[in-house]
């Protein structure tokens, strides 16, 4: 319906100005709505559309937005697209789905703007069951070739973790802007496939599409996953040389990348360089110190944060408690845990409980760990708590308690193979080979398999993956010959293999042979062969390093006169001159 002739133009009226001033404040919008009615402009389509869009952006109650919608005669595609778009950007994006299906029920044809907005809501809500039919709708309406719709579709599938379909959409796109490239890179990165994310980035560069800050944030996260330090350093140079703002998000990503690639000193340089720091950046730096075994530095930075930084949140306390657990700082850990509720009214979650049990357990305070579980955890302890307790029992060879804990753990997660492996190791250390065999038979009967270990090393921007006894690498013969020679030097220097927890039914010589070709030893041998004498060897290991490899790498750092950094499942180990940064507290 056209605006009434003779009335003031709605966009110049006091009612319109009151709408603009109200913005996304719901109470002010109600007042603006009253002014519209008093001014006699309650039939103005443009004013009501603006009011409805602002109400949707403010996540107004659905009964109110529906009342407004029904007050507008003959709603069209533009109106619905406007309110769907506003709802998709609101704190309650699910409302956009309601309006979309209402639009279809009124037989109003969606536009490309409708689909981009409703797919954004599906992506933000991870509503894959809703988004897939919408994919069918856009095909029926002929928008499958629209570049904006394709990008929204790509983001939807990537955020929902359906990377196969996301990649199909991406590969079919005739035009890919930076948003599409970023969606594919972040999709891989957020689903833990860092290698694929980096591969897509290289293709983006080959296509001569200039990356932006969002690209760099996702790429740095992918570098963190796979330990790609060289590429991460290139990202920092690119940011500086191309004038990209080192804001708090990009800066925090750089901190995480350097920390997870074994360069904690550089992470601190970036932290000190940031003009703005939020709770995430402070927490990232504290966590960086913790994972590298620098517990004192972590707690010092935490105290500085408490005095001059933002208020710590529950994630900050996870970082602090983890740092204390890996450095034996029991008193500091106790104080941090008690301060959560006392000073910040934060209720400890399972992650904090796990850190405390891990801290007591690593320190050999097994009785205190059990007491904490019984008295401080109000709900039934989950698998993560008992896993930390079981690891402590293995570490301190308390086999009776370890068996009791393992039984609790297996009752909670009977299909988790890692629990059986840990219990098997405890029995093996106790010399109970009958029990080891029994557990192995249970695993075979249930079809449970131990996770395959691997180690990754990056040289000249290329990642090389090794598994135990691996023979797939092009330099296999040279690597094995070099490793044999290296192990001979280690034995001459005083190294004696730790064979007690490896395949007890094997003869001693066979155990040594099995240990010799663990993935990290192969990766280190390859690194020593193919890098200069001044290059630090950096390894990423997907599982916890075994005791023999930890001992052997100490000797490797001596005979090779090289610094070797290994990131395993739990922490970093910096080996230099025969010592490890963890001080054997791991």
Backbone torsions as a table, in degrees:
resi	resn	phi	psi	omega
1	UNK	NA	134.5	-178.9
2	UNK	-71.7	155.0	176.8
3	UNK	-64.7	147.2	-176.8
4	UNK	-67.5	128.9	179.4
5	UNK	-64.9	137.8	176.8
6	UNK	95.4	-16.8	177.1
7	UNK	-84.2	156.3	179.1
8	UNK	-63.3	150.3	179.4
9	UNK	-60.3	125.9	-176.0
10	UNK	-57.1	-35.5	-176.2
11	UNK	-75.3	-9.7	176.1
12	UNK	-111.5	5.7	-175.0
13	UNK	-82.5	156.8	174.3
14	UNK	-57.3	-32.0	179.7
15	UNK	-64.0	-40.5	-180.0
16	UNK	-67.1	-40.5	178.1
17	UNK	-63.2	-36.7	178.1
18	UNK	-67.0	-32.3	175.4
19	UNK	-64.3	-45.2	-179.3
20	UNK	-62.6	-40.1	179.2
21	UNK	-68.4	-32.7	-178.5
22	UNK	-67.2	-38.2	179.4
23	UNK	57.9	-125.7	-176.8
24	UNK	-103.5	19.8	179.2
25	UNK	-92.4	117.3	-169.8
26	UNK	-63.5	-44.5	-178.9
27	UNK	-62.2	-41.0	178.4
28	UNK	-65.8	-33.1	177.6
29	UNK	-66.6	-38.1	176.2
30	UNK	-61.6	-40.7	178.8
31	UNK	-66.2	-39.9	178.0
32	UNK	-65.0	-38.1	178.0
33	UNK	-61.2	-42.6	178.5
34	UNK	-62.3	-40.4	179.0
35	UNK	-63.6	-37.6	178.2
36	UNK	-61.1	-43.8	-179.3
37	UNK	-65.6	-46.0	-179.0
38	UNK	-62.7	-35.3	-177.8
39	UNK	-77.1	-4.2	-179.9
40	UNK	76.6	19.2	-178.1
41	UNK	-106.0	22.6	-175.3
42	UNK	-71.3	-6.8	175.4
43	UNK	-104.6	5.6	179.7
44	UNK	-73.7	114.1	-177.3
45	UNK	-63.8	-42.1	-177.4
46	UNK	-65.6	-41.4	179.4
47	UNK	-66.2	-44.7	-179.7
48	UNK	-66.4	-36.1	176.9
49	UNK	-64.0	-42.9	178.1
50	UNK	-63.8	-44.5	178.9
51	UNK	-60.2	-44.4	-178.2
52	UNK	-66.3	-40.7	178.8
53	UNK	-63.7	-43.1	178.3
54	UNK	-65.9	-38.7	178.1
55	UNK	-63.1	-39.9	177.7
56	UNK	-66.3	-41.1	178.1
57	UNK	-61.9	-33.3	-179.5
58	UNK	-84.4	4.8	-178.6
59	UNK	55.4	45.8	177.6
60	UNK	-64.0	157.0	177.6
61	UNK	-53.6	142.3	-176.3
62	UNK	-62.5	-33.5	179.9
63	UNK	-61.6	-36.1	179.8
64	UNK	-72.3	-45.4	-179.2
65	UNK	-65.4	-37.9	178.0
66	UNK	-67.0	-36.0	177.3
67	UNK	-63.2	-42.6	177.4
68	UNK	-63.3	-43.0	-178.2
69	UNK	-61.6	-43.6	-178.1
70	UNK	-70.5	-16.6	178.7
71	UNK	-81.6	-9.0	-179.7
72	UNK	-97.8	117.2	-178.1
73	UNK	-72.4	145.7	175.2
74	UNK	49.3	60.8	178.5
75	UNK	-61.6	143.0	-177.7
76	UNK	-119.6	-176.7	-177.1
77	UNK	-62.4	-38.2	-179.7
78	UNK	-62.2	-44.6	179.7
79	UNK	-60.5	-50.1	-178.9
80	UNK	-63.9	-40.7	178.5
81	UNK	-61.4	-37.6	179.9
82	UNK	-64.9	-46.3	-176.8
83	UNK	-76.1	-29.9	175.5
84	UNK	-66.9	-41.1	178.4
85	UNK	-64.2	-45.4	179.6
86	UNK	-61.5	-42.1	179.9
87	UNK	-65.7	-36.6	-178.5
88	UNK	-65.4	-22.8	-179.3
89	UNK	-99.7	4.3	-176.9
90	UNK	-91.3	171.0	175.3
91	UNK	-65.6	-12.7	-179.5
92	UNK	-125.0	72.9	-175.3
93	UNK	-66.3	-13.3	-179.9
94	UNK	-64.1	-23.1	178.6
95	UNK	-62.7	-31.2	-179.1
96	UNK	-64.4	-31.1	178.2
97	UNK	-69.1	-38.9	177.0
98	UNK	-60.0	-47.1	-179.3
99	UNK	-66.6	-34.9	179.9
100	UNK	-62.9	-48.0	-178.2
101	UNK	-71.7	-28.4	172.7
102	UNK	-66.0	-39.7	177.5
103	UNK	-59.7	-44.5	179.2
104	UNK	-65.5	-38.1	-178.5
105	UNK	-65.4	-26.3	178.1
106	UNK	-88.7	5.5	179.2
107	UNK	58.8	38.6	175.1
108	UNK	-98.5	126.0	-175.1
109	UNK	-73.5	130.8	177.4
110	UNK	-72.0	156.5	174.6
111	UNK	-107.6	178.2	176.9
112	UNK	-63.4	-33.0	177.4
113	UNK	-66.2	-34.5	176.8
114	UNK	-60.5	-48.4	-175.2
115	UNK	-68.3	-40.0	179.5
116	UNK	-61.8	-38.1	-178.3
117	UNK	-73.9	-43.9	-176.5
118	UNK	-71.2	-32.3	175.8
119	UNK	-69.4	-33.9	175.3
120	UNK	-60.5	-43.5	178.5
121	UNK	-62.4	-43.6	178.7
122	UNK	-60.9	-38.9	178.8
123	UNK	-65.6	-47.1	-178.4
124	UNK	-65.3	-30.2	-179.5
125	UNK	-92.4	-3.1	-173.0
126	UNK	52.1	39.1	-176.7
127	UNK	-90.2	73.0	-175.8
128	UNK	-66.5	-36.0	-178.5
129	UNK	-66.7	-27.9	177.1
130	UNK	-85.1	-38.5	-175.6
131	UNK	-68.3	-33.7	-178.3
132	UNK	-64.0	-45.4	174.1
133	UNK	-61.5	-34.6	178.3
134	UNK	-65.4	-34.2	173.4
135	UNK	-57.6	-42.9	178.0
136	UNK	-64.0	-39.2	-179.6
137	UNK	-61.4	-44.1	-176.2
138	UNK	-69.6	-28.3	174.8
139	UNK	-66.8	-43.6	-179.6
140	UNK	-62.5	-37.0	-177.6
141	UNK	-87.4	3.9	172.1
142	UNK	78.6	27.6	-179.6
143	UNK	-105.0	15.6	-176.9
144	UNK	-69.5	-16.7	178.9
145	UNK	-101.1	-2.9	-179.9
146	UNK	-72.0	124.8	-173.3
147	UNK	-64.3	-36.8	179.7
148	UNK	-68.8	-41.1	178.2
149	UNK	-66.9	-40.8	178.1
150	UNK	-60.6	-42.1	179.1
151	UNK	-63.3	-44.4	178.6
152	UNK	-62.4	-38.4	178.9
153	UNK	-65.8	-41.4	177.8
154	UNK	-61.4	-46.5	179.2
155	UNK	-61.3	-41.6	179.9
156	UNK	-58.6	-53.1	-177.6
157	UNK	-66.1	-36.9	-180.0
158	UNK	-65.8	-44.6	-178.9
159	UNK	-68.3	-27.3	178.3
160	UNK	-85.0	0.6	176.6
161	UNK	81.8	7.7	178.8
162	UNK	-91.2	76.7	-171.7
163	UNK	-72.4	-26.3	179.8
164	UNK	-65.1	-48.4	178.9
165	UNK	-69.3	-39.3	178.4
166	UNK	-57.3	-43.1	-179.4
167	UNK	-68.6	-34.4	176.6
168	UNK	-63.3	-43.2	177.5
169	UNK	-62.3	-45.1	-178.7
170	UNK	-60.9	-45.8	-177.2
171	UNK	-67.8	-26.6	-179.3
172	UNK	-83.1	-11.8	-177.0
173	UNK	-70.4	127.5	178.2
174	UNK	-78.0	-33.0	177.7
175	UNK	-123.6	127.8	178.7
176	UNK	-123.0	114.6	174.6
177	UNK	-88.0	-178.6	-176.0
178	UNK	-63.7	-29.9	178.8
179	UNK	-64.4	-41.9	179.4
180	UNK	-65.2	-45.1	177.6
181	UNK	-60.7	-44.7	-180.0
182	UNK	-61.4	-38.8	-179.3
183	UNK	-63.0	-42.0	-178.9
184	UNK	-70.1	-41.0	179.0
185	UNK	-64.6	-48.3	-178.5
186	UNK	-68.3	-30.9	176.8
187	UNK	-60.3	-47.3	177.4
188	UNK	-65.1	-44.6	-176.7
189	UNK	-63.3	-45.9	-177.0
190	UNK	-68.8	-19.0	177.4
191	UNK	-101.1	16.2	172.8
192	UNK	75.7	21.1	179.3
193	UNK	-111.6	68.6	-174.8
194	UNK	-61.5	-36.7	-178.9
195	UNK	-60.8	-42.6	179.7
196	UNK	-67.5	-37.1	178.3
197	UNK	-60.7	-43.4	179.6
198	UNK	-66.6	-39.0	178.2
199	UNK	-61.3	-43.2	178.6
200	UNK	-64.7	-37.3	178.3
201	UNK	-61.9	-42.6	178.3
202	UNK	-61.4	-37.3	176.8
203	UNK	-67.6	-35.2	176.5
204	UNK	-62.1	-43.1	178.4
205	UNK	-65.7	-39.6	178.7
206	UNK	-63.9	-31.4	178.5
207	UNK	-80.6	0.3	177.5
208	UNK	61.6	35.6	172.7
209	UNK	-96.2	123.5	-176.4
210	UNK	-75.1	126.4	178.2
211	UNK	-72.2	157.6	174.5
212	UNK	-119.0	-171.1	-177.4
213	UNK	-60.5	-38.2	179.8
214	UNK	-63.9	-38.4	176.3
215	UNK	-58.5	-47.0	-175.0
216	UNK	-65.9	-36.3	178.4
217	UNK	-62.9	-46.9	179.3
218	UNK	-66.3	-40.8	-179.2
219	UNK	-64.4	-41.1	178.6
220	UNK	-63.4	-37.7	177.0
221	UNK	-64.8	-39.2	177.0
222	UNK	-65.0	-40.8	176.5
223	UNK	-60.3	-38.5	178.7
224	UNK	-62.6	-39.2	-178.0
225	UNK	-63.8	-42.1	-172.3
226	UNK	-105.6	2.2	178.9
227	UNK	71.1	32.6	-177.2
228	UNK	-85.6	76.6	-175.5
229	UNK	-65.0	-42.1	-176.8
230	UNK	-59.1	-45.4	178.8
231	UNK	-66.8	-39.1	177.5
232	UNK	-61.4	-39.8	177.1
233	UNK	-66.5	-37.5	176.4
234	UNK	-61.2	-39.9	179.1
235	UNK	-60.0	-44.4	179.9
236	UNK	-61.9	-43.0	178.7
237	UNK	-62.7	-41.7	-179.9
238	UNK	-61.5	-43.9	-179.8
239	UNK	-59.6	-46.2	-177.3
240	UNK	-69.4	-42.4	-175.4
241	UNK	-74.2	-24.8	-176.7
242	UNK	-104.9	9.5	172.5
243	UNK	71.4	21.4	175.6
244	UNK	-72.2	139.9	-177.5
245	UNK	-69.9	127.8	176.1
246	UNK	-84.2	73.2	-179.1
247	UNK	-78.6	-177.6	-173.5
248	UNK	-66.5	-32.9	-179.3
249	UNK	-70.5	-50.0	179.8
250	UNK	-66.0	-39.3	178.7
251	UNK	-63.4	-42.1	178.3
252	UNK	-64.9	-37.2	177.2
253	UNK	-63.1	-38.5	176.6
254	UNK	-65.3	-41.4	177.5
255	UNK	-58.8	-48.6	179.7
256	UNK	-61.4	-41.7	-178.7
257	UNK	-62.6	-50.2	-178.8
258	UNK	-63.6	-39.6	179.8
259	UNK	-63.5	-45.1	-176.5
260	UNK	-80.0	-9.9	173.3
261	UNK	-100.6	10.6	171.6
262	UNK	88.6	14.7	-175.8
263	UNK	-119.2	69.7	-173.1
264	UNK	-67.8	-30.5	177.5
265	UNK	-62.9	-41.9	178.2
266	UNK	-68.2	-35.2	176.2
267	UNK	-58.7	-41.6	179.8
268	UNK	-67.4	-35.9	176.8
269	UNK	-60.1	-43.8	178.7
270	UNK	-64.4	-42.9	179.8
271	UNK	-58.6	-45.3	-179.1
272	UNK	-68.9	-24.1	-178.7
273	UNK	-76.8	-24.6	-174.5
274	UNK	-65.5	130.7	176.8
275	UNK	-77.2	-30.2	178.8
276	UNK	-125.3	133.6	177.8
277	UNK	-129.5	132.3	175.1
278	UNK	-111.2	-174.7	-176.7
279	UNK	-62.3	-30.2	-179.7
280	UNK	-68.6	-43.5	-178.9
281	UNK	-68.2	-41.0	175.4
282	UNK	-60.5	-46.1	-178.8
283	UNK	-63.8	-38.8	179.6
284	UNK	-61.0	-41.5	-178.9
285	UNK	-70.9	-39.0	176.3
286	UNK	-62.2	-44.6	178.5
287	UNK	-63.3	-35.9	178.8
288	UNK	-61.0	-46.1	177.6
289	UNK	-62.4	-41.3	-177.7
290	UNK	-62.6	-46.0	-176.3
291	UNK	-69.6	-18.0	177.1
292	UNK	-97.2	6.7	176.5
293	UNK	82.0	10.6	179.4
294	UNK	-93.7	68.9	-174.9
295	UNK	-64.4	-38.3	-179.2
296	UNK	-64.7	-43.5	178.3
297	UNK	-63.5	-37.4	179.0
298	UNK	-63.3	-46.6	-178.6
299	UNK	-69.6	-34.7	176.9
300	UNK	-63.5	-42.7	178.9
301	UNK	-67.2	-35.0	177.5
302	UNK	-63.1	-43.3	178.4
303	UNK	-64.9	-36.2	176.7
304	UNK	-66.4	-39.4	177.5
305	UNK	-61.4	-42.0	-178.8
306	UNK	-64.6	-29.3	-176.5
307	UNK	-91.9	-32.4	-174.6
308	UNK	-130.7	-6.5	-177.4
309	UNK	-104.5	-167.4	177.0
310	UNK	-71.4	165.3	177.7
311	UNK	-64.5	132.5	177.0
312	UNK	-67.1	149.2	176.4
313	UNK	-111.3	-173.3	-175.2
314	UNK	-66.3	-29.4	177.5
315	UNK	-68.7	-37.7	176.0
316	UNK	-57.3	-43.0	-178.3
317	UNK	-69.1	-31.4	173.8
318	UNK	-61.6	-44.2	-179.9
319	UNK	-62.9	-43.4	-179.0
320	UNK	-66.7	-47.1	-178.3
321	UNK	-65.5	-37.0	176.9
322	UNK	-64.5	-41.2	177.3
323	UNK	-61.2	-42.5	178.2
324	UNK	-64.7	-39.8	-179.1
325	UNK	-63.0	-39.6	-176.2
326	UNK	-84.4	-3.6	-179.6
327	UNK	-122.5	4.0	178.1
328	UNK	72.7	22.4	-178.7
329	UNK	-90.6	73.8	-173.5
330	UNK	-68.5	-45.2	-179.2
331	UNK	-62.2	-44.6	179.6
332	UNK	-64.0	-37.9	178.9
333	UNK	-65.9	-42.4	177.8
334	UNK	-59.0	-46.6	-177.6
335	UNK	-63.7	-42.3	179.5
336	UNK	-62.9	-42.1	-179.2
337	UNK	-64.4	-43.8	-179.0
338	UNK	-66.4	-30.8	-177.4
339	UNK	-74.4	-17.6	-178.6
340	UNK	-54.3	-56.3	-178.2
341	UNK	-83.0	-36.7	-175.9
342	UNK	-64.0	-45.6	-173.2
343	UNK	-102.0	-24.9	-172.6
344	UNK	-126.2	1.4	178.4
345	UNK	56.3	34.4	177.4
346	UNK	-96.4	131.6	179.4
347	UNK	-89.2	122.7	-179.6
348	UNK	-59.1	138.3	177.5
349	UNK	-106.5	-177.7	-175.7
350	UNK	-60.2	-34.5	-179.8
351	UNK	-62.6	-37.6	178.5
352	UNK	-70.1	-38.9	177.2
353	UNK	-62.7	-42.0	179.5
354	UNK	-61.4	-43.8	179.5
355	UNK	-61.1	-40.7	-179.2
356	UNK	-67.5	-44.6	177.5
357	UNK	-62.4	-41.3	178.1
358	UNK	-63.1	-41.1	-179.7
359	UNK	-63.8	-49.1	178.5
360	UNK	-63.7	-42.8	-176.8
361	UNK	-63.3	-47.3	-180.0
362	UNK	-61.5	-33.9	-179.7
363	UNK	-78.0	-0.6	180.0
364	UNK	82.9	8.0	-179.6
365	UNK	-90.5	64.4	-173.8
366	UNK	-66.7	-37.9	178.2
367	UNK	-63.6	-39.9	179.4
368	UNK	-68.8	-34.8	177.7
369	UNK	-63.7	-45.5	178.6
370	UNK	-64.3	-40.4	178.6
371	UNK	-62.5	-40.5	178.3
372	UNK	-61.8	-43.1	179.7
373	UNK	-60.9	-42.8	-175.7
374	UNK	-74.8	-33.9	-170.6
375	UNK	-105.2	-28.4	-172.0
376	UNK	-103.6	-18.1	179.4
377	UNK	-97.9	112.1	-171.6
378	UNK	-74.2	-29.1	-179.8
379	UNK	-101.7	172.7	178.2
380	UNK	-63.3	123.0	-177.3
381	UNK	-59.1	138.8	179.9
382	UNK	-88.2	-175.2	-176.0
383	UNK	-62.6	-37.2	-177.0
384	UNK	-62.1	-38.7	179.5
385	UNK	-65.2	-47.6	-178.7
386	UNK	-69.7	-29.5	176.3
387	UNK	-64.1	-43.8	177.1
388	UNK	-61.6	-40.0	179.5
389	UNK	-67.0	-39.8	-179.6
390	UNK	-66.4	-40.0	177.2
391	UNK	-60.9	-38.0	177.7
392	UNK	-66.6	-39.4	178.2
393	UNK	-62.3	-41.5	178.1
394	UNK	-65.1	-44.2	-177.7
395	UNK	-59.8	-41.6	-175.6
396	UNK	-103.2	12.7	172.2
397	UNK	56.1	38.5	172.9
398	UNK	-93.4	85.4	-169.4
399	UNK	-71.3	-38.1	-179.2
400	UNK	-63.2	-47.9	178.1
401	UNK	-65.8	-36.5	180.0
402	UNK	-60.8	-41.8	178.9
403	UNK	-65.6	-40.8	179.2
404	UNK	-62.9	-43.8	179.7
405	UNK	-66.3	-41.8	-179.1
406	UNK	-60.9	-38.3	179.0
407	UNK	-63.9	-39.3	175.9
408	UNK	-63.1	-42.6	-177.1
409	UNK	-65.2	-43.4	-179.5
410	UNK	-68.3	-26.9	176.5
411	UNK	-69.5	-30.4	-179.7
412	UNK	-81.9	-45.3	-176.8
413	UNK	-129.8	75.7	-176.0
414	UNK	-69.3	-13.2	-177.6
415	UNK	-105.5	10.8	179.8
416	UNK	-92.0	110.8	-174.6
417	UNK	-65.7	-27.3	-177.1
418	UNK	-64.6	-29.9	177.8
419	UNK	-66.8	-40.9	179.0
420	UNK	-65.5	-39.3	180.0
421	UNK	-63.9	-44.1	-179.7
422	UNK	-64.6	-42.5	177.3
423	UNK	-64.7	-39.7	177.6
424	UNK	-60.1	-41.2	179.0
425	UNK	-64.5	-37.7	178.6
426	UNK	-64.2	-45.5	177.6
427	UNK	-62.7	-38.5	-179.7
428	UNK	-63.8	-43.6	178.6
429	UNK	-64.1	-30.2	178.7
430	UNK	-83.5	-3.0	-179.9
431	UNK	78.3	14.6	-179.1
432	UNK	-91.7	72.1	-174.6
433	UNK	-68.4	-24.0	176.2
434	UNK	-63.8	-38.7	178.2
435	UNK	-70.5	-38.1	177.5
436	UNK	-58.3	-45.6	-179.4
437	UNK	-65.0	-38.8	179.3
438	UNK	-62.9	-44.1	179.6
439	UNK	-65.2	-40.4	179.3
440	UNK	-61.9	-40.3	178.9
441	UNK	-66.3	-37.0	177.2
442	UNK	-62.6	-43.1	179.9
443	UNK	-63.3	-41.3	179.4
444	UNK	-65.1	-43.6	-178.1
445	UNK	-63.7	-35.0	-178.5
446	UNK	-91.3	-1.2	179.1
447	UNK	71.6	27.4	-179.0
448	UNK	-91.3	133.6	-178.3
449	UNK	-123.6	139.4	176.5
450	UNK	-66.7	141.1	179.1
451	UNK	-62.2	133.8	-179.1
452	UNK	-75.0	129.5	179.2
453	UNK	-86.0	148.4	173.9
454	UNK	-149.2	159.8	175.9
455	UNK	-129.2	143.2	-177.1
456	UNK	-124.1	137.2	174.3
457	UNK	-130.9	138.4	179.4
458	UNK	-108.0	127.4	176.5
459	UNK	-133.0	124.8	179.2
460	UNK	52.9	48.9	175.5
461	UNK	69.9	7.3	-179.6
462	UNK	-115.3	128.6	178.4
463	UNK	-89.6	137.2	179.0
464	UNK	-122.2	124.5	-176.1
465	UNK	-107.4	134.4	178.7
466	UNK	-127.0	143.4	173.3
467	UNK	-121.6	164.6	-177.2
468	UNK	-57.6	128.3	179.1
469	UNK	68.5	19.9	-175.1
470	UNK	-63.2	136.5	176.3
471	UNK	-127.3	17.2	-174.7
472	UNK	-89.5	-13.8	-176.1
473	UNK	-75.2	143.6	180.0
474	UNK	-58.8	-25.4	-179.6
475	UNK	-101.1	25.1	-173.9
476	UNK	-52.0	-49.4	-176.1
477	UNK	-60.9	-45.9	-179.5
478	UNK	-65.4	-38.1	-179.5
479	UNK	-63.8	-46.5	-178.0
480	UNK	-66.8	-40.0	177.8
481	UNK	-63.4	-43.5	-179.6
482	UNK	-64.2	-41.3	-178.8
483	UNK	-66.5	-38.6	176.6
484	UNK	-59.7	-44.6	179.6
485	UNK	-66.0	-40.1	-179.9
486	UNK	-65.4	-42.3	-179.8
487	UNK	-65.1	-33.5	176.2
488	UNK	-63.1	-41.6	178.2
489	UNK	-64.5	-37.2	179.7
490	UNK	-63.6	-44.8	-179.4
491	UNK	-64.1	-36.9	177.3
492	UNK	-63.7	-32.9	-180.0
493	UNK	-80.5	-7.5	176.8
494	UNK	116.6	3.5	-179.5
495	UNK	-72.0	132.7	173.7
496	UNK	-125.9	122.3	-176.0
497	UNK	-59.3	141.4	174.1
498	UNK	-92.6	102.7	-172.6
499	UNK	-107.7	3.1	-168.0
500	UNK	-66.2	-28.9	-175.1
501	UNK	-104.7	12.0	-175.9
502	UNK	-113.0	112.7	170.5
503	UNK	43.8	70.8	-172.9
504	UNK	-61.9	-20.6	-179.2
505	UNK	-78.8	-7.8	178.8
506	UNK	-83.7	158.2	173.0
507	UNK	-71.9	160.9	-175.8
508	UNK	-55.8	-43.6	-178.3
509	UNK	-65.1	-37.0	178.9
510	UNK	-68.8	-35.1	178.1
511	UNK	-64.6	-43.8	178.2
512	UNK	-59.6	-40.6	-179.4
513	UNK	-65.7	-39.7	179.5
514	UNK	-64.7	-38.9	179.6
515	UNK	-70.4	-32.6	-171.7
516	UNK	-60.8	-31.4	-173.7
517	UNK	-109.4	30.8	171.1
518	UNK	-61.7	152.5	-170.0
519	UNK	-59.6	-38.1	-178.0
520	UNK	-68.2	-33.2	177.2
521	UNK	-66.5	-40.8	177.6
522	UNK	-63.6	-43.5	-179.0
523	UNK	-64.4	-41.9	179.5
524	UNK	-65.5	-42.8	177.5
525	UNK	-58.3	-44.4	178.9
526	UNK	-61.7	-42.1	180.0
527	UNK	-65.1	-43.1	179.2
528	UNK	-63.5	-35.9	-179.3
529	UNK	-68.5	-33.8	-165.8
530	UNK	-113.2	13.0	177.9
531	UNK	-133.5	160.3	179.9
532	UNK	-71.1	164.6	-174.3
533	UNK	-66.2	-17.0	-178.5
534	UNK	-98.9	4.3	-176.3
535	UNK	-90.3	131.3	175.6
536	UNK	-75.3	133.0	177.5
537	UNK	-86.2	125.8	-177.5
538	UNK	-123.1	123.0	-176.5
539	UNK	-121.4	140.4	171.6
540	UNK	-112.8	123.7	-179.1
541	UNK	-115.6	132.9	-175.2
542	UNK	-80.3	-17.3	178.9
543	UNK	-118.1	175.0	175.6
544	UNK	-69.8	135.9	179.2
545	UNK	-67.8	142.4	178.7
546	UNK	-80.4	162.5	-177.3
547	UNK	-62.0	-36.2	-179.3
548	UNK	-67.5	-42.7	179.0
549	UNK	-63.3	-39.3	178.6
550	UNK	-59.8	-43.9	179.0
551	UNK	-68.0	-44.9	-177.1
552	UNK	-62.9	-38.6	-177.2
553	UNK	-69.6	-29.5	173.0
554	UNK	-57.0	-48.3	179.9
555	UNK	-67.6	-35.8	177.6
556	UNK	-59.7	-39.1	-179.6
557	UNK	-65.5	-24.6	178.9
558	UNK	-80.8	-54.1	-173.6
559	UNK	-70.5	-26.7	179.2
560	UNK	-93.3	-13.1	-176.5
561	UNK	55.1	41.0	-179.8
562	UNK	-126.2	150.7	171.2
563	UNK	-85.8	133.8	-178.4
564	UNK	-125.5	127.2	-179.9
565	UNK	-117.6	125.4	179.9
566	UNK	-120.1	124.9	173.2
567	UNK	-103.3	111.3	177.8
568	UNK	-101.3	-166.1	-173.5
569	UNK	-61.5	-27.4	-171.2
570	UNK	-110.7	-29.5	-171.8
571	UNK	-167.2	-178.1	176.4
572	UNK	-101.9	146.6	173.4
573	UNK	-125.5	118.2	177.1
574	UNK	-102.1	110.6	-178.8
575	UNK	-99.5	127.9	178.5
576	UNK	-156.3	130.9	177.3
577	UNK	53.1	38.0	174.4
578	UNK	83.1	6.7	179.5
579	UNK	-125.1	157.4	177.4
580	UNK	-117.6	145.3	-179.1
581	UNK	-61.0	-24.4	-178.6
582	UNK	-76.5	-8.7	-178.3
583	UNK	53.6	35.1	-179.6
584	UNK	61.0	20.7	177.5
585	UNK	-106.0	81.2	-176.4
586	UNK	-150.4	NA	NA
